[in-house]
Amino acid sequence: MPIKLVVFDIAGTTVKDDDYVAHAFRNAFVKNGYDISLDQTYPYMGIKKIVAVNAMLAKLGGQSADAGTIYTDFTDEMMDFYTYNASVMPLPYAEEVFQQLKEKGIRIALNTGFPRIIADVIIDRLQWKDKGWVDDTIASDEVEHGRPQPLMIQELMLRASITDPQEVAKVGDTEVDVNEGRNAGCGLVVAVTTGAYTEEQLAAYDPDHIISSLSLLPNLIFNRD
């Protein structure tokens, strides 16, 4: 069955992320008196950010009352970074892959663990809507439950009038991206090693394919069994 919709993650999948998100997450905790390491942040990448903050606080035995301030500090740093930092750019081949998919009539959507306010800053900065690369976007604060629950993908399918998840591919760089695709019943789940997880780490979650570059994606979509 041919793929009609590809749902891409943003940071680490289509947008360069040299641990920028992980550093901002750590910084927000450190600023509020929780001295965590960068390694401690990785399991929370890709997750709805307020959920990630609460989960980390619970693991640390911290005060749940701190969650709002930590979340605000994280959001503020990310907003500033994605608005002004010169490091913000598409990952190699992202726009070329968008073009190849669009030429085949395949819809492109972005979903993210970020709230809408951050997602919009990134998309506007890269002008992906204006350039016509992206058909639709959804953020984790626009559904009741973010990843690994399938609600974001299901909403994107509804908007695209797609009823069969086998016609959808999910592409992402984290455990929750893979599990989101599986929970949605996607026909193709592809993990990329350009973000938070290594190939070995991603293999533990059994995606259909693990690729080191988005340039390898079109062949998987166009020539799938």
Backbone as CSV, one residue per row, in Angstrom:
resi,resn,N_x,N_y,N_z,CA_x,CA_y,CA_z,C_x,C_y,C_z
1,MET,0.846,-1.197,0.000,0.000,0.000,0.000,0.882,1.249,0.000
2,PRO,0.690,2.163,-0.939,1.567,3.333,-1.024,1.373,4.292,0.146
3,ILE,2.441,4.983,0.487,2.399,5.991,1.539,1.815,7.284,0.973
4,LYS,0.841,7.842,1.682,0.218,9.098,1.266,0.597,10.278,2.165
5,LEU,1.062,9.972,3.380,1.399,11.005,4.356,2.646,10.585,5.119
6,VAL,3.618,11.490,5.209,4.801,11.252,6.037,4.792,12.263,7.175
7,VAL,4.850,11.750,8.399,4.863,12.591,9.592,6.285,12.621,10.143
8,PHE,6.908,13.782,10.074,8.272,13.966,10.551,8.274,14.644,11.920
9,ASP,9.181,14.207,12.773,9.525,14.975,13.966,10.291,16.225,13.525
10,ILE,10.495,17.156,14.440,11.215,18.389,14.109,12.665,18.316,14.596
11,ALA,12.926,18.647,15.862,14.305,18.747,16.356,14.998,17.387,16.333
12,GLY,16.138,17.328,15.661,16.914,16.097,15.583,16.539,15.203,14.422
13,THR,15.430,15.511,13.763,14.973,14.721,12.616,15.026,15.536,11.330
14,THR,14.404,16.697,11.350,14.427,17.578,10.180,15.165,18.887,10.454
15,VAL,15.345,19.211,11.719,16.033,20.444,12.123,17.245,20.079,12.972
16,LYS,18.368,20.700,12.674,19.616,20.418,13.384,19.432,20.562,14.890
17,ASP,19.938,19.578,15.635,19.874,19.634,17.098,21.121,18.989,17.685
18,ASP,22.135,19.782,17.943,23.341,19.291,18.609,23.149,19.392,20.114
19,ASP,22.168,18.659,20.613,21.809,18.650,22.035,21.292,20.000,22.530
20,TYR,20.819,20.841,21.620,20.303,22.143,22.038,19.106,21.983,22.977
21,VAL,18.217,21.067,22.628,17.016,20.865,23.445,17.391,20.265,24.795
22,ALA,18.286,19.292,24.781,18.719,18.660,26.029,19.391,19.672,26.956
23,HIS,20.224,20.543,26.397,20.882,21.569,27.212,19.861,22.531,27.814
24,ALA,18.876,22.938,27.028,17.854,23.850,27.544,17.044,23.187,28.650
25,PHE,16.742,21.908,28.473,16.003,21.151,29.485,16.818,21.083,30.775
26,ARG,18.100,20.753,30.643,18.981,20.702,31.816,19.097,22.076,32.467
27,ASN,19.306,23.099,31.662,19.475,24.449,32.208,18.275,24.884,33.036
28,ALA,17.082,24.532,32.581,15.876,24.916,33.310,15.834,24.265,34.689
29,PHE,16.284,23.022,34.770,16.324,22.342,36.068,17.414,22.922,36.958
30,VAL,18.602,23.140,36.393,19.716,23.682,37.177,19.356,25.057,37.729
31,LYS,18.727,25.868,36.917,18.324,27.215,37.333,17.400,27.178,38.543
32,ASN,16.668,26.082,38.682,15.712,25.949,39.781,16.198,25.019,40.887
33,GLY,17.522,24.791,40.916,18.118,24.085,42.046,18.259,22.589,41.908
34,TYR,18.078,22.055,40.692,18.210,20.615,40.462,19.416,20.373,39.556
35,ASP,20.477,19.850,40.118,21.732,19.686,39.371,21.724,18.350,38.639
36,ILE,21.146,18.330,37.458,21.076,17.101,36.675,22.123,17.127,35.570
37,SER,22.481,15.945,35.093,23.450,15.835,34.001,22.727,15.844,32.663
38,LEU,23.480,16.083,31.614,22.899,16.047,30.274,22.373,14.653,29.952
39,ASP,23.110,13.623,30.349,22.682,12.248,30.074,21.322,11.946,30.690
40,GLN,21.029,12.554,31.818,19.743,12.315,32.469,18.568,12.872,31.669
41,THR,18.843,13.793,30.764,17.751,14.412,30.002,17.313,13.582,28.802
42,TYR,18.208,12.746,28.278,17.928,12.090,26.996,16.656,11.240,26.979
43,PRO,16.345,10.493,28.052,15.110,9.696,28.002,13.836,10.532,27.868
44,TYR,13.952,11.841,28.087,12.774,12.703,28.051,12.656,13.492,26.748
45,MET,13.577,13.249,25.836,13.504,13.931,24.548,12.345,13.374,23.715
46,GLY,11.653,14.246,23.018,10.532,13.841,22.171,9.197,13.804,22.878
47,ILE,9.226,13.869,24.207,8.001,13.785,24.999,7.390,15.177,25.161
48,LYS,6.085,15.232,25.295,5.393,16.478,25.624,6.107,17.138,26.792
49,LYS,6.513,18.389,26.628,7.501,18.951,27.526,7.034,19.123,28.966
50,ILE,5.801,19.498,29.200,5.343,19.602,30.578,5.282,18.222,31.228
51,VAL,4.956,17.210,30.447,4.972,15.831,30.954,6.399,15.419,31.290
52,ALA,7.342,15.790,30.420,8.750,15.474,30.661,9.252,16.144,31.935
53,VAL,8.886,17.396,32.140,9.300,18.117,33.350,8.756,17.425,34.592
54,ASN,7.491,17.085,34.583,6.889,16.418,35.742,7.502,15.050,35.990
55,ALA,7.796,14.315,34.912,8.397,12.990,35.061,9.797,13.092,35.650
56,MET,10.578,14.063,35.185,11.920,14.249,35.723,11.869,14.668,37.191
57,LEU,10.970,15.564,37.525,10.821,15.971,38.923,10.469,14.787,39.814
58,ALA,9.565,13.942,39.342,9.181,12.763,40.120,10.375,11.840,40.321
59,LYS,11.169,11.663,39.280,12.347,10.802,39.375,13.365,11.363,40.362
60,LEU,13.480,12.683,40.390,14.435,13.342,41.286,13.909,13.480,42.710
61,GLY,12.639,13.179,42.911,12.033,13.407,44.218,11.861,14.887,44.500
62,GLY,11.672,15.660,43.437,11.562,17.107,43.568,10.160,17.564,43.913
63,GLN,10.000,18.871,43.956,8.724,19.476,44.310,7.879,19.688,43.055
64,SER,6.699,19.115,43.041,5.835,19.263,41.867,5.470,20.724,41.620
65,ALA,5.514,21.529,42.676,5.200,22.950,42.533,6.226,23.682,41.674
66,ASP,7.408,23.081,41.487,8.454,23.701,40.667,8.221,23.504,39.169
67,ALA,7.295,22.631,38.808,7.141,22.248,37.398,6.828,23.442,36.504
68,GLY,5.937,24.308,36.945,5.542,25.430,36.114,6.693,26.366,35.804
69,THR,7.509,26.660,36.816,8.650,27.554,36.617,9.691,26.915,35.714
70,ILE,9.973,25.634,35.935,10.950,24.926,35.099,10.481,24.899,33.647
71,TYR,9.223,24.591,33.443,8.670,24.546,32.086,8.762,25.915,31.412
72,THR,8.451,26.965,32.145,8.533,28.318,31.587,9.968,28.677,31.232
73,ASP,10.911,28.333,32.107,12.320,28.624,31.835,12.805,27.870,30.601
74,PHE,12.396,26.609,30.476,12.756,25.826,29.292,12.172,26.462,28.029
75,THR,10.903,26.791,28.081,10.237,27.374,26.915,10.879,28.695,26.518
76,ASP,11.188,29.527,27.499,11.805,30.825,27.210,13.157,30.652,26.528
77,GLU,13.975,29.713,27.024,15.288,29.500,26.410,15.147,28.974,24.986
78,MET,14.215,28.055,24.769,14.013,27.509,23.428,13.478,28.575,22.467
79,MET,12.578,29.404,22.944,12.045,30.476,22.098,13.164,31.417,21.664
80,ASP,14.007,31.790,22.603,15.124,32.677,22.296,16.092,32.017,21.322
81,PHE,16.393,30.738,21.576,17.333,30.014,20.718,16.809,29.926,19.289
82,TYR,15.591,29.460,19.125,15.063,29.239,17.777,14.747,30.546,17.046
83,THR,14.606,31.631,17.786,14.364,32.921,17.145,15.651,33.558,16.639
84,TYR,16.737,33.440,17.417,17.923,34.244,17.133,19.194,33.465,16.819
85,ASN,19.320,32.220,17.245,20.605,31.540,17.130,20.918,31.155,15.687
86,ALA,22.152,31.410,15.280,22.565,31.123,13.899,22.677,29.634,13.613
87,SER,22.661,28.802,14.652,22.766,27.352,14.463,21.468,26.719,13.988
88,VAL,20.382,27.469,14.017,19.082,26.920,13.613,19.049,26.771,12.098
89,MET,18.949,25.536,11.647,18.937,25.262,10.207,18.360,23.875,9.951
90,PRO,17.899,23.629,8.734,17.432,22.278,8.405,18.593,21.295,8.468
91,LEU,18.293,20.068,8.812,19.296,19.017,8.696,19.588,18.763,7.217
92,PRO,20.787,18.258,6.910,21.103,17.963,5.508,20.033,17.096,4.849
93,TYR,19.665,17.473,3.651,18.737,16.758,2.775,17.265,16.902,3.166
94,ALA,16.965,17.576,4.284,15.561,17.664,4.700,14.702,18.302,3.610
95,GLU,15.113,19.449,3.117,14.289,20.136,2.128,14.288,19.411,0.789
96,GLU,15.402,18.783,0.447,15.450,17.991,-0.787,14.483,16.806,-0.708
97,VAL,14.421,16.182,0.460,13.496,15.058,0.652,12.052,15.549,0.607
98,PHE,11.781,16.671,1.244,10.431,17.241,1.150,10.033,17.415,-0.315
99,GLN,10.942,17.947,-1.108,10.644,18.187,-2.520,10.368,16.886,-3.258
100,GLN,11.190,15.864,-3.005,10.990,14.579,-3.679,9.639,13.974,-3.319
101,LEU,9.263,14.063,-2.061,7.977,13.514,-1.638,6.819,14.297,-2.251
102,LYS,6.932,15.617,-2.233,5.866,16.447,-2.790,5.671,16.172,-4.283
103,GLU,6.774,15.934,-4.990,6.681,15.648,-6.427,5.924,14.360,-6.702
104,LYS,5.885,13.466,-5.719,5.134,12.213,-5.846,3.720,12.332,-5.281
105,GLY,3.341,13.532,-4.877,1.996,13.735,-4.352,1.811,13.297,-2.917
106,ILE,2.905,13.120,-2.192,2.841,12.678,-0.798,2.767,13.898,0.115
107,ARG,1.837,13.876,1.056,1.691,14.973,2.007,2.779,14.908,3.074
108,ILE,3.201,16.075,3.534,4.242,16.182,4.552,3.670,16.907,5.760
109,ALA,3.828,16.288,6.923,3.390,16.911,8.171,4.525,16.859,9.188
110,LEU,4.508,17.796,10.100,5.460,17.822,11.204,4.699,17.656,12.507
111,ASN,5.260,16.837,13.409,4.729,16.816,14.772,5.895,16.882,15.750
112,THR,5.594,17.213,16.999,6.672,17.552,17.917,6.238,17.437,19.364
113,GLY,7.222,17.209,20.229,6.983,17.271,21.664,6.952,18.691,22.188
114,PHE,7.362,19.642,21.353,7.297,21.051,21.730,5.848,21.530,21.783
115,PRO,5.585,22.589,22.550,4.283,23.251,22.448,4.198,24.037,21.146
116,ARG,2.992,24.432,20.788,2.770,25.143,19.529,3.613,26.412,19.423
117,ILE,3.789,27.130,20.514,4.502,28.401,20.465,5.940,28.221,19.982
118,ILE,6.596,27.119,20.369,7.962,26.855,19.910,7.944,26.311,18.489
119,ALA,7.030,25.409,18.204,6.938,24.840,16.853,6.773,25.941,15.811
120,ASP,5.927,26.919,16.105,5.690,27.994,15.141,6.936,28.838,14.908
121,VAL,7.702,29.083,15.963,8.934,29.863,15.812,9.898,29.151,14.865
122,ILE,10.038,27.829,15.029,10.945,27.058,14.173,10.467,27.082,12.724
123,ILE,9.205,26.780,12.520,8.657,26.691,11.159,8.707,28.051,10.466
124,ASP,8.414,29.109,11.211,8.486,30.455,10.631,9.931,30.831,10.309
125,ARG,10.840,30.473,11.202,12.261,30.807,10.980,12.776,30.148,9.701
126,LEU,12.387,28.909,9.468,12.851,28.171,8.290,11.970,28.412,7.064
127,GLN,10.847,29.085,7.270,9.921,29.447,6.182,9.368,28.216,5.452
128,TRP,9.195,27.125,6.178,8.757,25.889,5.529,7.314,25.948,5.061
129,LYS,6.470,26.655,5.771,5.091,26.830,5.304,5.070,27.744,4.083
130,ASP,5.806,28.839,4.173,5.837,29.801,3.066,6.398,29.178,1.792
131,LYS,7.383,28.301,1.945,8.005,27.658,0.788,7.163,26.511,0.233
132,GLY,6.117,26.146,0.974,5.241,25.078,0.511,5.745,23.682,0.786
133,TRP,6.764,23.548,1.639,7.300,22.209,1.920,6.377,21.409,2.834
134,VAL,5.708,22.088,3.740,4.958,21.401,4.792,3.465,21.656,4.618
135,ASP,2.693,20.570,4.616,1.241,20.673,4.449,0.515,20.914,5.762
136,ASP,1.054,20.352,6.851,0.341,20.454,8.125,1.328,20.285,9.271
137,THR,0.956,20.806,10.425,1.780,20.670,11.628,0.871,20.472,12.826
138,ILE,1.421,19.825,13.844,0.688,19.673,15.100,1.701,19.614,16.233
139,ALA,1.335,20.192,17.361,2.209,20.231,18.529,1.579,19.447,19.673
140,SER,2.421,19.070,20.629,1.964,18.160,21.681,0.920,18.782,22.601
141,ASP,0.892,20.113,22.688,-0.102,20.743,23.558,-1.453,20.924,22.869
142,GLU,-1.580,20.400,21.655,-2.846,20.492,20.923,-3.647,19.192,20.974
143,VAL,-3.136,18.204,21.681,-3.853,16.948,21.896,-3.813,16.631,23.386
144,GLU,-4.701,15.751,23.807,-4.769,15.427,25.235,-3.501,14.733,25.706
145,HIS,-2.987,13.814,24.890,-1.787,13.063,25.257,-0.791,13.103,24.105
146,GLY,0.444,13.480,24.409,1.489,13.476,23.399,2.078,12.093,23.211
147,ARG,3.248,12.047,22.598,3.933,10.774,22.384,4.198,10.067,23.714
148,PRO,4.182,8.739,23.714,4.064,7.839,22.563,2.625,7.527,22.142
149,GLN,1.656,8.201,22.736,0.279,7.997,22.298,0.127,8.491,20.849
150,PRO,-0.802,7.921,20.093,-0.884,8.202,18.651,-1.768,9.380,18.273
151,LEU,-2.202,10.185,19.242,-3.234,11.185,18.962,-2.801,12.242,17.955
152,MET,-1.527,12.651,17.977,-1.087,13.655,17.006,-1.159,13.107,15.584
153,ILE,-0.702,11.876,15.397,-0.762,11.268,14.066,-2.208,11.070,13.630
154,GLN,-3.040,10.624,14.536,-4.447,10.400,14.195,-5.137,11.705,13.793
155,GLU,-4.802,12.796,14.452,-5.381,14.090,14.084,-4.895,14.529,12.706
156,LEU,-3.612,14.314,12.422,-3.078,14.654,11.099,-3.743,13.814,10.010
157,MET,-3.993,12.537,10.294,-4.698,11.681,9.341,-6.105,12.207,9.081
158,LEU,-6.787,12.587,10.136,-8.152,13.100,10.008,-8.181,14.332,9.108
159,ARG,-7.238,15.229,9.312,-7.185,16.456,8.510,-6.880,16.157,7.042
160,ALA,-6.116,15.080,6.814,-5.728,14.713,5.444,-6.714,13.745,4.798
161,SER,-7.798,13.430,5.505,-8.815,12.481,5.017,-8.207,11.115,4.719
162,ILE,-7.287,10.688,5.568,-6.681,9.357,5.469,-7.241,8.507,6.597
163,THR,-7.797,7.359,6.251,-8.413,6.496,7.260,-7.562,5.284,7.603
164,ASP,-6.643,4.917,6.726,-5.822,3.725,6.938,-4.407,4.134,7.354
165,PRO,-3.990,3.818,8.592,-2.644,4.204,9.036,-1.529,3.520,8.260
166,GLN,-1.865,2.462,7.517,-0.853,1.821,6.679,-0.385,2.743,5.553
167,GLU,-1.131,3.810,5.307,-0.754,4.793,4.288,0.073,5.942,4.868
168,VAL,0.489,5.774,6.125,1.235,6.820,6.826,2.611,6.301,7.224
169,ALA,3.627,7.134,7.049,4.972,6.843,7.548,5.299,7.823,8.661
170,LYS,5.965,7.325,9.688,6.431,8.169,10.789,7.954,8.153,10.798
171,VAL,8.569,9.334,10.911,10.022,9.466,10.910,10.432,10.288,12.126
172,GLY,11.342,9.739,12.940,11.787,10.467,14.124,13.081,9.931,14.687
173,ASP,13.592,10.606,15.710,14.927,10.293,16.230,14.936,9.759,17.656
174,THR,13.755,9.487,18.236,13.712,9.055,19.633,12.853,7.805,19.817
175,GLU,12.977,7.232,21.000,12.151,6.081,21.384,10.672,6.395,21.220
176,VAL,10.248,7.561,21.701,8.814,7.861,21.660,8.317,8.134,20.248
177,ASP,9.204,8.568,19.350,8.808,8.682,17.943,8.465,7.312,17.377
178,VAL,9.343,6.348,17.620,9.120,4.990,17.122,7.838,4.417,17.718
179,ASN,7.691,4.543,19.031,6.518,3.976,19.684,5.231,4.688,19.277
180,GLU,5.320,5.975,19.011,4.160,6.710,18.495,3.716,6.133,17.158
181,GLY,4.685,5.905,16.274,4.362,5.322,14.977,3.744,3.946,15.101
182,ARG,4.294,3.138,15.991,3.747,1.792,16.212,2.330,1.875,16.791
183,ASN,2.143,2.736,17.773,0.825,2.846,18.403,-0.235,3.371,17.443
184,ALA,0.195,4.147,16.455,-0.740,4.647,15.442,-1.006,3.615,14.354
185,GLY,-0.212,2.540,14.315,-0.370,1.524,13.277,0.204,1.931,11.942
186,CYS,1.194,2.827,11.955,1.757,3.335,10.702,2.337,2.217,9.842
187,GLY,2.182,2.377,8.537,2.692,1.376,7.607,4.196,1.344,7.532
188,LEU,4.852,2.430,7.928,6.308,2.508,7.888,6.767,3.382,9.048
189,VAL,7.691,2.855,9.840,8.257,3.601,10.969,9.769,3.637,10.788
190,VAL,10.306,4.829,10.597,11.726,5.006,10.300,12.365,5.854,11.394
191,ALA,13.474,5.364,11.933,14.241,6.106,12.932,15.498,6.671,12.289
192,VAL,15.887,7.858,12.725,17.090,8.502,12.203,18.088,8.712,13.337
193,THR,19.368,8.620,12.991,20.426,8.747,13.997,21.008,10.157,14.040
194,THR,20.265,11.126,13.537,20.749,12.505,13.471,20.373,13.321,14.703
195,GLY,19.752,12.670,15.689,19.273,13.403,16.855,19.737,12.829,18.169
196,ALA,18.790,12.523,19.042,19.089,12.216,20.435,19.593,10.801,20.680
197,TYR,19.310,9.851,19.779,19.600,8.444,20.043,20.578,7.888,19.016
198,THR,21.372,6.921,19.467,22.290,6.217,18.575,21.554,5.094,17.855
199,GLU,22.204,4.526,16.849,21.612,3.397,16.129,21.332,2.237,17.074
200,GLU,22.278,1.951,17.960,22.096,0.843,18.907,20.908,1.103,19.827
201,GLN,20.785,2.317,20.307,19.660,2.644,21.182,18.333,2.539,20.446
202,LEU,18.287,3.019,19.223,17.047,2.970,18.445,16.653,1.547,18.088
203,ALA,17.636,0.695,17.840,17.353,-0.690,17.449,16.551,-1.421,18.516
204,ALA,16.705,-1.020,19.764,15.984,-1.677,20.857,14.474,-1.495,20.740
205,TYR,14.031,-0.507,19.976,12.599,-0.215,19.852,12.013,-0.713,18.537
206,ASP,12.835,-1.384,17.742,12.400,-2.130,16.562,11.654,-1.296,15.515
207,PRO,12.240,-0.184,15.070,11.643,0.496,13.914,11.806,-0.359,12.667
208,ASP,11.082,-0.052,11.621,11.227,-0.803,10.372,12.598,-0.576,9.751
209,HIS,13.098,0.650,9.875,14.417,0.991,9.339,15.073,2.010,10.253
210,ILE,16.404,1.967,10.295,17.197,3.002,10.957,18.131,3.576,9.906
211,ILE,18.098,4.895,9.723,18.925,5.521,8.695,19.789,6.617,9.311
212,SER,20.927,6.847,8.692,21.869,7.854,9.183,21.681,9.204,8.509
213,SER,20.846,9.241,7.485,20.623,10.471,6.727,19.236,10.444,6.111
214,LEU,18.581,11.591,6.091,17.270,11.674,5.449,17.337,11.384,3.960
215,SER,18.517,11.498,3.371,18.653,11.220,1.934,18.271,9.788,1.591
216,LEU,18.302,8.902,2.590,17.970,7.493,2.371,16.469,7.222,2.466
217,LEU,15.711,8.205,2.906,14.288,7.982,3.158,13.445,7.781,1.901
218,PRO,13.585,8.602,0.861,12.697,8.433,-0.299,12.711,7.030,-0.881
219,ASN,13.868,6.420,-0.956,13.938,5.061,-1.495,13.117,4.090,-0.657
220,LEU,13.137,4.256,0.669,12.350,3.379,1.545,10.854,3.567,1.313
221,ILE,10.461,4.790,1.044,9.044,5.086,0.838,8.578,4.672,-0.552
222,PHE,9.387,4.964,-1.559,8.975,4.694,-2.938,9.066,3.218,-3.296
223,ASN,9.922,2.469,-2.609,10.169,1.073,-2.977,9.830,0.098,-1.864
224,ARG,8.911,0.476,-0.986,8.549,-0.419,0.115,7.793,-1.620,-0.421
225,ASP,7.898,-2.710,0.333,7.236,-3.959,-0.081,5.724,-3.797,-0.055
